[in-house]
Amino acid sequence: MRFPFLALAIILAGSVFSAQAKMYKWVDENGQMHFGDKIPPEYQVKEHDELNEHGVKIKHRAAAKTAEEKAEERRLKYEQKKAALIEKKKKQRDRVLLDTYTTERDLIVARDSRLDAVDSQIHLAETIISDSNKKIEAMDKQIGQIQASNRQVPPDLYDRLEIEKKQVVVQSKVMAQHKKRRDSISRQFNDYIERFKVLKAEQKAKRERIARERGY
């Protein structure tokens, strides 16, 4: 049963509802406000208020969310969880930095030590490539000499030539991987060093603030 807005005061003043009676207020698609003891089915999933026998709002029901609104809500929750995880990992990294290294110099030494190890691997790959190229050059020359004298080139010479060429290809890939790793280590530790400076500055500022508050 629905009542026009102007009749609400009369209904309430007459106290025709018991203490347990409920009244609902909702707005239709034209913006017209309605009151009634029951909500039409088409408005039950839309925004509405529940009133007590005095016409005071005791409960508010928000409109049911659309599929788009639910999807956006899920997206926002995902982004919030993602941001929280990033912040958690950041704090963990900060704690590890401060627990592992005492000074900026410690970080530089650790960085340079790892870079030196990678540089050794790069140098080894370069040496192997250089040796293989020399062998390839020598075998190509030997094959040319044999062919020039109208002799048959031994099959094992071609086999050894192919092995050295494959060695160059493999070691070139290995060297490229080591160079990428070197760049990654350099970037990572440079970031660590910059973050370490910030954390140490924050610690110093905190100590100075506490000292001032205590009157030291």
URKA-V295579 format. One record per backbone hydrogen bond with DSSP energy under -0.5 kcal/mol. NH is the residue of the N-H (numbers start at 1). CO is the residue of the C=O. If there is no record, write none. Layout:
NH_CO ; NH_CO
This chain:
3_35 ; 7_4 ; 8_4 ; 8_5 ; 11_7 ; 12_8 ; 13_9 ; 14_10 ; 15_12 ; 16_11 ; 21_18 ; 23_51 ; 24_36 ; 25_49 ; 26_34 ; 27_47 ; 28_32 ; 31_28 ; 34_26 ; 35_3 ; 36_24 ; 37_1 ; 38_1 ; 43_40 ; 44_40 ; 44_41 ; 46_43 ; 48_61 ; 49_25 ; 50_59 ; 51_23 ; 52_56 ; 55_52 ; 58_50 ; 59_50 ; 61_48 ; 62_60 ; 64_45 ; 70_66 ; 71_67 ; 72_68 ; 73_69 ; 74_70 ; 75_71 ; 76_72 ; 77_73 ; 78_74 ; 79_75 ; 80_76 ; 81_77 ; 82_78 ; 83_79 ; 84_80 ; 85_81 ; 86_82 ; 87_83 ; 88_84 ; 89_85 ; 90_86 ; 91_87 ; 92_88 ; 93_89 ; 94_90 ; 95_91 ; 96_92 ; 97_93 ; 98_94 ; 99_95 ; 100_96 ; 101_97 ; 107_103 ; 108_104 ; 109_105 ; 110_106 ; 111_107 ; 112_108 ; 113_109 ; 114_110 ; 115_111 ; 116_112 ; 117_113 ; 118_114 ; 119_115 ; 120_116 ; 121_117 ; 122_118 ; 123_119 ; 124_120 ; 125_121 ; 126_122 ; 127_123 ; 128_124 ; 129_125 ; 130_126 ; 131_127 ; 132_128 ; 133_129 ; 134_130 ; 135_131 ; 136_132 ; 137_133 ; 138_134 ; 139_135 ; 140_136 ; 141_137 ; 142_138 ; 143_139 ; 144_140 ; 145_141 ; 146_142 ; 147_143 ; 148_144 ; 149_145 ; 150_147 ; 151_146 ; 157_154 ; 158_154 ; 159_155 ; 160_156 ; 161_157 ; 162_158 ; 163_159 ; 164_160 ; 165_161 ; 166_162 ; 167_163 ; 168_164 ; 169_165 ; 170_166 ; 171_167 ; 172_168 ; 173_169 ; 174_170 ; 175_171 ; 176_172 ; 177_173 ; 178_174 ; 179_175 ; 180_176 ; 181_177 ; 182_178 ; 183_179 ; 184_180 ; 185_181 ; 186_182 ; 187_183 ; 188_184 ; 189_185 ; 190_186 ; 191_187 ; 192_188 ; 193_189 ; 194_190 ; 195_191 ; 196_192 ; 197_193 ; 198_194 ; 199_195 ; 200_196 ; 201_197 ; 202_198 ; 203_199 ; 204_200 ; 205_201 ; 206_202 ; 207_203 ; 208_204 ; 209_205 ; 210_206 ; 211_207 ; 212_208 ; 213_209 ; 214_210 ; 215_212 ; 216_211
